[in-house]
Amino acid sequence: MSGSPTVSGVVVLTDRRLARRPLVDVVAAAVAGGVRWVVLREKDLPRAERSALAAELRPILTGAAGTLIVAGPDPLLDSKAEQRGRGVGGDGRLALHLSATDAGPPPGAELVGRSCHDEAELRRLRTEDYAFLSPVYPTSTKPGYGPPLGTVGLAALIRLSPVPVLALGGIETPAQVRACVRAGAVGVAVLGAVMRSPDPRQTAAELTSAFAAAIGQPRGLTIEEDR
């Protein structure tokens, strides 16, 4: 929905229930480790609590020229100051990430992603800027979506996608990051790897370094997938 660069690199999805530390501390550590995109989930929270959490996280991202992406169609902009300043990331865009079943984004959304799991969902994309494809690897946080795609399946769906794709699901190691980039992903989205990490800054640094190294290498599928 915008002409600006879209989401890429390592994206962290939040889950306060898995985090070893307070969520704000984990996000701050991940940003210190090089992450510049964070998706705020926590949809089970009352709106007021979720909005307050968004207000805590935004300055962490903006201070590093990063962007907080809010999961769902509600941008959680409550104060007049947030609305005037768009209350978003370092690039000033209102950023939302929609599920496969969410309706279209609200007016004013400038960066919009959507979760997809198969060819049919990819073909329904119309105005989105990017898509998450999952699950790539086995994961307990994405149940009910069938067997993992693997990097072979990921590469096949990326070739069909009308928008840039980030890989999601079970990505925990630098080797998996490299494999997803070789399959054609413009980035990876991680949850448990950072949330459960005893040192989220170090984990984020290792994953972002792996991505940076991988994008400088030729892309193309290898016979053997990295695990």
Helices and strands as residue ranges (DSSP letters): E 9-13, H 23-32, E 37-40, H 47-62, E 67-71, H 80-84, E 95-98, E 111-116, H 119-123, E 130-133, H 150-160, E 165-168, H 174-182, E 187-190, H 192-195, H 200-214
